[in-house]
């Protein structure tokens, strides 16, 4: 993990590295509370945005060269590819754990059936201590009270943000949200 930390510290801007470190710490804390592997949570948190600063062109080119599926919405908003591309990039750094790779892949759009680790990374990305946006305190409190309810609120906030900015909502995000609601209602 130390080699990956050093590589990311060199390749990412200090601001993004600080965010990734905050996600790693938040994920590790949540992992302890929820009975998940803290080392996996830390590593997935560090890696989740490893391709976030790539240009849209580079993301699209990398996706094409590595058989990463790109639908029309991803093509029109390539920054959404930083999760799937990041997972592939993490693999090239020697990470082989499918749970970690899935957590990196799904942290932006969400995925129905996400593992607990992937859910932790999704939430940690939204609430890490360096994040400041309207409603962040309420999200942090919701997650602290009940992780599953906080997870749904994080997904809702994400969808609301996309709608508010008059952007298309990726179908995977809708499917993820519906899965969460059904899962919680069971």
DRENPA-3360 file (N, C-alpha, C; in nm, 2 decimals, always signed):
BEGIN
1 = XXXXXXXX = +0.08/-0.12/+0.00/+0.00/+0.00/+0.00/+0.09/+0.13/+0.00 ~ +0.20/+0.12/+0.06/+0.29/+0.23/+0.07/+0.34/+0.28/-0.07 ~ +0.37/+0.18/-0.16/+0.41/+0.21/-0.29/+0.30/+0.28/-0.37 ~ +0.18/+0.24/-0.35/+0.06/+0.30/-0.42/+0.04/+0.44/-0.36 ~ +0.06/+0.46/-0.23/+0.05/+0.59/-0.17/+0.15/+0.69/-0.23 ~ +0.27/+0.64/-0.24/+0.38/+0.73/-0.30/+0.35/+0.76/-0.44 ~ +0.31/+0.66/-0.52/+0.28/+0.69/-0.66/+0.16/+0.79/-0.68 ~ +0.06/+0.77/-0.60/-0.05/+0.87/-0.60/-0.01/+1.01/-0.56;
9 = XXXXXXXX = +0.07/+1.02/-0.46/+0.12/+1.15/-0.41/+0.20/+1.22/-0.52 ~ +0.27/+1.14/-0.60/+0.34/+1.20/-0.72/+0.25/+1.24/-0.83 ~ +0.15/+1.15/-0.86/+0.07/+1.17/-0.98/-0.05/+1.26/-0.97 ~ -0.10/+1.27/-0.85/-0.22/+1.35/-0.83/-0.18/+1.49/-0.77 ~ -0.27/+1.59/-0.80/-0.25/+1.72/-0.74/-0.26/+1.70/-0.59 ~ -0.20/+1.79/-0.51/-0.21/+1.78/-0.37/-0.35/+1.79/-0.32 ~ -0.43/+1.87/-0.38/-0.57/+1.88/-0.34/-0.65/+1.74/-0.36 ~ -0.63/+1.68/-0.48/-0.69/+1.55/-0.50/-0.63/+1.44/-0.41;
17 = XXXXXXXX = -0.50/+1.44/-0.39/-0.44/+1.34/-0.30/-0.50/+1.36/-0.16 ~ -0.51/+1.48/-0.11/-0.57/+1.50/+0.02/-0.71/+1.45/+0.03 ~ -0.79/+1.47/-0.08/-0.93/+1.41/-0.09/-0.92/+1.26/-0.08 ~ -0.84/+1.20/-0.16/-0.83/+1.05/-0.16/-0.78/+1.00/-0.02 ~ -0.69/+1.07/+0.04/-0.65/+1.03/+0.18/-0.77/+1.05/+0.28 ~ -0.85/+1.15/+0.26/-0.96/+1.17/+0.35/-1.07/+1.06/+0.33 ~ -1.09/+1.02/+0.20/-1.18/+0.91/+0.17/-1.13/+0.78/+0.23 ~ -0.99/+0.76/+0.22/-0.93/+0.64/+0.28/-0.96/+0.63/+0.43;
25 = XXXXXXXX = -0.93/+0.74/+0.50/-0.95/+0.75/+0.64/-1.10/+0.73/+0.68 ~ -1.19/+0.80/+0.61/-1.33/+0.78/+0.64/-1.38/+0.64/+0.61 ~ -1.33/+0.58/+0.50/-1.37/+0.44/+0.47/-1.32/+0.35/+0.58 ~ -1.19/+0.37/+0.62/-1.14/+0.28/+0.73/-1.22/+0.29/+0.86 ~ -1.26/+0.41/+0.89/-1.35/+0.43/+1.01/-1.48/+0.36/+1.00 ~ -1.54/+0.38/+0.88/-1.67/+0.31/+0.85/-1.66/+0.16/+0.85 ~ -1.54/+0.11/+0.80/-1.52/-0.03/+0.79/-1.51/-0.09/+0.93 ~ -1.45/-0.02/+1.02/-1.44/-0.07/+1.16/-1.58/-0.08/+1.22;
33 = XXXXXXXX = -1.66/+0.02/+1.20/-1.80/+0.03/+1.25/-1.89/-0.08/+1.19 ~ -1.87/-0.11/+1.06/-1.95/-0.20/+0.99/-1.90/-0.35/+0.97 ~ -1.78/-0.37/+1.03/-1.73/-0.51/+1.03/-1.67/-0.54/+0.89 ~ -1.61/-0.44/+0.82/-1.55/-0.47/+0.69/-1.40/-0.46/+0.70 ~ -1.33/-0.51/+0.61/-1.18/-0.51/+0.61/-1.13/-0.37/+0.60 ~ -1.06/-0.32/+0.70/-1.01/-0.18/+0.70/-0.90/-0.16/+0.60 ~ -0.81/-0.26/+0.58/-0.70/-0.24/+0.48/-0.76/-0.23/+0.34 ~ -0.86/-0.31/+0.30/-0.92/-0.30/+0.17/-0.99/-0.16/+0.16;
41 = XXXXXXXX = -1.06/-0.12/+0.27/-1.13/+0.01/+0.26/-1.03/+0.12/+0.24 ~ -0.92/+0.12/+0.31/-0.81/+0.22/+0.30/-0.76/+0.22/+0.16 ~ -0.72/+0.11/+0.10/-0.67/+0.10/-0.03/-0.77/+0.15/-0.14 ~ -0.89/+0.10/-0.13/-1.00/+0.14/-0.22/-1.02/+0.29/-0.21 ~ -1.02/+0.35/-0.09/-1.04/+0.49/-0.07/-0.92/+0.57/-0.14 ~ -0.80/+0.52/-0.12/-0.68/+0.59/-0.18/-0.69/+0.59/-0.33 ~ -0.74/+0.48/-0.39/-0.74/+0.46/-0.53/-0.86/+0.52/-0.61 ~ -0.97/+0.54/-0.54/-1.10/+0.57/-0.60/-1.09/+0.68/-0.71;
49 = XXXXXXXX = -1.01/+0.78/-0.69/-1.00/+0.89/-0.79/-0.87/+0.89/-0.86 ~ -0.80/+0.78/-0.88/-0.67/+0.78/-0.94/-0.67/+0.83/-1.08 ~ -0.79/+0.82/-1.15/-0.80/+0.87/-1.29/-0.88/+1.00/-1.30 ~ -0.91/+1.06/-1.19/-1.01/+1.17/-1.18/-0.95/+1.30/-1.26 ~ -0.83/+1.32/-1.26/-0.77/+1.44/-1.32/-0.73/+1.42/-1.47 ~ -0.76/+1.30/-1.52/-0.74/+1.28/-1.66/-0.83/+1.37/-1.75 ~ -0.79/+1.40/-1.86/-0.87/+1.48/-1.95/-0.98/+1.39/-2.01 ~ -1.09/+1.45/-2.05/-1.20/+1.37/-2.11/-1.15/+1.28/-2.23;
57 = XXXXXXXX = -1.06/+1.34/-2.31/-1.00/+1.27/-2.43/-0.92/+1.15/-2.38 ~ -0.84/+1.17/-2.28/-0.75/+1.06/-2.23/-0.84/+0.95/-2.17 ~ -0.95/+0.98/-2.10/-1.04/+0.88/-2.04/-1.10/+0.80/-2.16 ~ -1.15/+0.87/-2.26/-1.22/+0.80/-2.37/-1.12/+0.71/-2.45 ~ -1.00/+0.76/-2.47/-0.90/+0.69/-2.54/-0.86/+0.56/-2.46 ~ -0.83/+0.58/-2.33/-0.80/+0.47/-2.24/-0.91/+0.36/-2.24 ~ -1.03/+0.41/-2.23/-1.15/+0.32/-2.23/-1.15/+0.24/-2.36 ~ -1.13/+0.30/-2.47/-1.14/+0.23/-2.60/-1.02/+0.13/-2.61;
65 = XXXXXXXX = -0.90/+0.17/-2.57/-0.79/+0.08/-2.58/-0.79/-0.04/-2.48 ~ -0.88/-0.03/-2.38/-0.88/-0.13/-2.28/-1.02/-0.20/-2.27 ~ -1.10/-0.19/-2.37/-1.23/-0.25/-2.38/-1.32/-0.22/-2.26 ~ -1.32/-0.10/-2.22/-1.41/-0.05/-2.11/-1.53/+0.01/-2.18 ~ -1.65/-0.05/-2.15/-1.77/-0.01/-2.22/-1.80/+0.14/-2.19 ~ -1.83/+0.20/-2.31/-1.87/+0.34/-2.30/-2.00/+0.36/-2.37 ~ -2.11/+0.39/-2.30/-2.24/+0.42/-2.36/-2.25/+0.57/-2.40 ~ -2.36/+0.60/-2.45/-2.38/+0.74/-2.50/-2.37/+0.85/-2.39;
73 = XXXXXXXX = -2.42/+0.81/-2.27/-2.41/+0.91/-2.16/-2.26/+0.93/-2.11 ~ -2.19/+0.82/-2.11/-2.05/+0.83/-2.07/-1.97/+0.90/-2.18 ~ -2.00/+0.87/-2.30/-1.93/+0.94/-2.41/-1.96/+1.09/-2.40 ~ -2.08/+1.13/-2.37/-2.11/+1.28/-2.36/-2.06/+1.34/-2.23 ~ -2.03/+1.26/-2.13/-1.97/+1.31/-2.00/-1.86/+1.21/-1.96 ~ -1.75/+1.22/-2.03/-1.64/+1.13/-2.00/-1.58/+1.12/-1.86 ~ -1.60/+1.23/-1.78/-1.55/+1.23/-1.65/-1.61/+1.12/-1.56 ~ -1.73/+1.08/-1.60/-1.79/+0.97/-1.53/-1.72/+0.83/-1.55;
81 = XXXXXXXX = -1.63/+0.83/-1.65/-1.55/+0.71/-1.67/-1.43/+0.70/-1.57 ~ -1.41/+0.80/-1.49/-1.29/+0.79/-1.40/-1.30/+0.67/-1.31 ~ -1.42/+0.63/-1.27/-1.43/+0.51/-1.19/-1.39/+0.38/-1.26 ~ -1.45/+0.35/-1.37/-1.41/+0.23/-1.44/-1.26/+0.23/-1.49 ~ -1.22/+0.35/-1.54/-1.08/+0.36/-1.58/-0.99/+0.35/-1.46 ~ -1.03/+0.41/-1.35/-0.95/+0.40/-1.23/-0.93/+0.26/-1.18 ~ -1.04/+0.18/-1.19/-1.03/+0.04/-1.15/-0.93/-0.04/-1.24 ~ -0.94/-0.01/-1.37/-0.84/-0.08/-1.46/-0.70/-0.03/-1.43;
89 = XXXXXXXX = -0.68/+0.09/-1.40/-0.55/+0.15/-1.37/-0.50/+0.09/-1.24 ~ -0.59/+0.07/-1.14/-0.55/+0.01/-1.02/-0.50/-0.13/-1.04 ~ -0.56/-0.20/-1.13/-0.52/-0.34/-1.17/-0.38/-0.34/-1.22 ~ -0.35/-0.23/-1.31/-0.22/-0.22/-1.36/-0.11/-0.19/-1.26 ~ -0.16/-0.14/-1.14/-0.07/-0.11/-1.03/-0.05/-0.23/-0.94 ~ -0.11/-0.34/-0.98/-0.09/-0.47/-0.90/-0.21/-0.50/-0.81 ~ -0.31/-0.42/-0.81/-0.43/-0.46/-0.72/-0.51/-0.56/-0.80 ~ -0.53/-0.68/-0.73/-0.61/-0.79/-0.79/-0.74/-0.82/-0.72;
97 = XXXXXXXX = -0.76/-0.76/-0.61/-0.88/-0.79/-0.53/-1.00/-0.74/-0.60 ~ -1.09/-0.83/-0.63/-1.21/-0.79/-0.71/-1.30/-0.69/-0.63 ~ -1.31/-0.70/-0.50/-1.39/-0.62/-0.42/-1.34/-0.47/-0.42 ~ -1.21/-0.46/-0.41/-1.14/-0.32/-0.42/-1.17/-0.26/-0.56 ~ -1.14/-0.34/-0.66/-1.16/-0.30/-0.80/-1.31/-0.26/-0.82 ~ -1.40/-0.33/-0.77/-1.54/-0.30/-0.79/-1.58/-0.17/-0.72 ~ -1.52/-0.15/-0.60/-1.55/-0.03/-0.52/-1.50/+0.09/-0.60 ~ -1.38/+0.08/-0.66/-1.33/+0.19/-0.74/-1.42/+0.22/-0.86;
105 = XXXXXXXX = -1.45/+0.11/-0.93/-1.53/+0.11/-1.05/-1.67/+0.18/-1.02 ~ -1.73/+0.15/-0.91/-1.87/+0.19/-0.89/-1.89/+0.31/-0.80 ~ -1.78/+0.38/-0.76/-1.80/+0.49/-0.66/-1.87/+0.61/-0.72 ~ -1.87/+0.63/-0.84/-1.93/+0.75/-0.90/-2.08/+0.73/-0.93 ~ -2.11/+0.63/-1.01/-2.25/+0.61/-1.05/-2.33/+0.52/-0.96 ~ -2.26/+0.44/-0.88/-2.32/+0.34/-0.80/-2.35/+0.22/-0.88 ~ -2.38/+0.11/-0.82/-2.41/-0.01/-0.90/-2.51/-0.10/-0.81 ~ -2.61/-0.15/-0.87/-2.70/-0.24/-0.79/-2.62/-0.36/-0.74;
113 = XXXXXXXX = -2.64/-0.41/-0.62/-2.57/-0.52/-0.58/-2.43/-0.50/-0.52 ~ -2.40/-0.37/-0.50/-2.27/-0.33/-0.45/-2.24/-0.40/-0.32 ~ -2.11/-0.44/-0.31/-2.07/-0.50/-0.18/-2.06/-0.40/-0.07 ~ -2.05/-0.44/+0.05/-2.04/-0.35/+0.16/-1.92/-0.25/+0.14 ~ -1.81/-0.31/+0.10/-1.69/-0.23/+0.07/-1.72/-0.12/-0.03 ~ -1.78/-0.15/-0.14/-1.82/-0.06/-0.24/-1.91/+0.05/-0.19 ~ -2.01/+0.01/-0.11/-2.10/+0.11/-0.04/-2.03/+0.20/+0.05 ~ -1.93/+0.15/+0.12/-1.85/+0.23/+0.21/-1.77/+0.34/+0.13;
121 = XXXXXXXX = -1.71/+0.30/+0.02/-1.63/+0.39/-0.06/-1.73/+0.50/-0.12 ~ -1.84/+0.45/-0.17/-1.94/+0.55/-0.22/-1.97/+0.66/-0.12 ~ -2.00/+0.61/+0.00/-2.04/+0.71/+0.11/-1.92/+0.79/+0.15 ~ -1.80/+0.73/+0.17/-1.68/+0.80/+0.22/-1.65/+0.91/+0.12 ~ -1.66/+0.89/-0.01/-1.63/+0.99/-0.11/-1.72/+1.11/-0.09 ~ -1.84/+1.09/-0.05/-1.94/+1.20/-0.03/-1.92/+1.28/+0.10 ~ -1.87/+1.21/+0.20/-1.87/+1.27/+0.34/-1.74/+1.30/+0.40 ~ -1.63/+1.27/+0.33/-1.50/+1.28/+0.39/-1.48/+1.42/+0.44;
129 = XXXXXXXX = -1.39/+1.44/+0.54/-1.38/+1.57/+0.61/-1.35/+1.69/+0.53 ~ -1.29/+1.67/+0.41/-1.25/+1.78/+0.33/-1.37/+1.83/+0.24 ~ -1.48/+1.76/+0.24/-1.59/+1.80/+0.16/-1.67/+1.91/+0.23 ~ -1.71/+2.01/+0.15/-1.80/+2.12/+0.20/-1.90/+2.15/+0.10 ~ -2.02/+2.13/+0.12/-2.13/+2.17/+0.03/-2.26/+2.17/+0.11 ~ -2.36/+2.23/+0.06/-2.49/+2.24/+0.14/-2.54/+2.10/+0.17 ~ -2.57/+2.08/+0.29/-2.63/+1.95/+0.34/-2.53/+1.85/+0.38 ~ -2.40/+1.88/+0.37/-2.30/+1.78/+0.41/-2.31/+1.74/+0.56;
137 = XXXXXXXX = -2.34/+1.83/+0.65/-2.35/+1.80/+0.79/-2.46/+1.70/+0.81 ~ -2.58/+1.72/+0.74/-2.69/+1.63/+0.75/-2.66/+1.49/+0.70 ~ -2.58/+1.49/+0.59/-2.54/+1.36/+0.54/-2.45/+1.28/+0.64 ~ -2.35/+1.36/+0.69/-2.26/+1.29/+0.79/-2.34/+1.24/+0.91 ~ -2.44/+1.32/+0.96/-2.52/+1.28/+1.07/-2.60/+1.16/+1.04 ~ -2.66/+1.16/+0.92/-2.74/+1.04/+0.87/-2.66/+0.91/+0.87 ~ -2.54/+0.92/+0.81/-2.45/+0.81/+0.80/-2.42/+0.76/+0.94 ~ -2.39/+0.85/+1.03/-2.35/+0.82/+1.17/-2.47/+0.75/+1.24;
145 = XXXXXXXX = -2.59/+0.79/+1.22/-2.71/+0.73/+1.28/-2.74/+0.59/+1.23 ~ -2.74/+0.58/+1.09/-2.78/+0.46/+1.03/-2.72/+0.45/+0.89 ~ -2.62/+0.37/+0.87/-2.54/+0.37/+0.75/-2.63/+0.35/+0.63 ~ -2.72/+0.25/+0.63/-2.81/+0.23/+0.51/-2.89/+0.35/+0.48 ~ -2.95/+0.41/+0.58/-3.03/+0.53/+0.55/-2.94/+0.65/+0.50 ~ -2.82/+0.66/+0.56/-2.73/+0.76/+0.51/-2.68/+0.73/+0.36 ~ -2.67/+0.61/+0.33/-2.63/+0.57/+0.19/-2.74/+0.61/+0.10 ~ -2.86/+0.59/+0.13/-2.97/+0.63/+0.04/-2.98/+0.78/+0.03;
153 = XXXXXXXX = -2.95/+0.85/+0.14/-2.95/+1.00/+0.13/-2.83/+1.05/+0.04 ~ -2.72/+0.98/+0.05/-2.60/+1.01/-0.04/-2.64/+1.00/-0.18 ~ -2.71/+0.88/-0.21/-2.75/+0.86/-0.35/-2.86/+0.96/-0.40 ~ -2.95/+0.99/-0.31/-3.05/+1.09/-0.34/-2.99/+1.23/-0.37 ~ -2.89/+1.27/-0.28/-2.82/+1.40/-0.30/-2.75/+1.40/-0.43 ~ -2.69/+1.29/-0.47/-2.62/+1.28/-0.59/-2.71/+1.30/-0.71 ~ -2.83/+1.23/-0.71/-2.93/+1.25/-0.81/-2.98/+1.39/-0.82 ~ -3.01/+1.44/-0.70/-3.06/+1.58/-0.70/-2.96/+1.68/-0.76;
161 = XXXXXXXX = -2.83/+1.66/-0.73/-2.73/+1.75/-0.79/-2.73/+1.74/-0.94 ~ -2.74/+1.62/-0.99/-2.74/+1.60/-1.14/-2.87/+1.67/-1.20 ~ -2.98/+1.65/-1.14/-3.11/+1.71/-1.18/-3.10/+1.86/-1.18 ~ -3.05/+1.91/-1.06/-3.04/+2.06/-1.04/-2.95/+2.12/-1.15 ~ -2.85/+2.05/-1.20/-2.76/+2.10/-1.30/-2.80/+2.06/-1.44 ~ -2.93/+2.02/-1.45/-2.99/+1.98/-1.58/-2.90/+1.89/-1.67 ~ -2.85/+1.79/-1.60/-2.77/+1.69/-1.67/-2.85/+1.56/-1.67 ~ -2.81/+1.47/-1.77/-2.88/+1.34/-1.78/-2.83/+1.25/-1.66;
169 = XXXXXXXX = -2.93/+1.18/-1.61/-2.90/+1.08/-1.50/-2.87/+0.95/-1.57 ~ -2.75/+0.90/-1.54/-2.71/+0.77/-1.60/-2.81/+0.66/-1.55 ~ -2.85/+0.57/-1.63/-2.95/+0.46/-1.59/-2.89/+0.38/-1.48 ~ -2.76/+0.36/-1.47/-2.70/+0.28/-1.37/-2.73/+0.35/-1.23 ~ -2.72/+0.48/-1.22/-2.75/+0.55/-1.10/-2.89/+0.53/-1.06 ~ -2.99/+0.53/-1.15/-3.13/+0.51/-1.12/-3.15/+0.36/-1.07 ~ -3.09/+0.27/-1.14/-3.10/+0.13/-1.10/-3.04/+0.11/-0.96 ~ -2.92/+0.18/-0.93/-2.86/+0.17/-0.80/-2.95/+0.22/-0.69;
177 = XXXXXXXX = -3.01/+0.34/-0.72/-3.10/+0.40/-0.62/-3.22/+0.31/-0.59 ~ -3.28/+0.26/-0.70/-3.40/+0.17/-0.68/-3.36/+0.04/-0.60 ~ -3.24/-0.01/-0.63/-3.19/-0.13/-0.56/-3.18/-0.09/-0.41 ~ -3.12/+0.02/-0.38/-3.11/+0.06/-0.24/-3.24/+0.07/-0.17 ~ -3.34/+0.13/-0.23/-3.47/+0.15/-0.17/-3.53/+0.01/-0.15 ~ -3.52/-0.08/-0.24/-3.58/-0.21/-0.23/-3.51/-0.29/-0.12 ~ -3.37/-0.27/-0.11/-3.29/-0.34/-0.01/-3.33/-0.30/+0.13 ~ -3.35/-0.17/+0.14/-3.38/-0.11/+0.27/-3.52/-0.15/+0.32;
185 = XX = -3.61/-0.16/+0.22/-3.75/-0.20/+0.25/-3.77/-0.35/+0.29 ~ -3.67/-0.43/+0.26/-3.69/-0.57/+0.29/-3.69/-0.61/+0.43;
% end
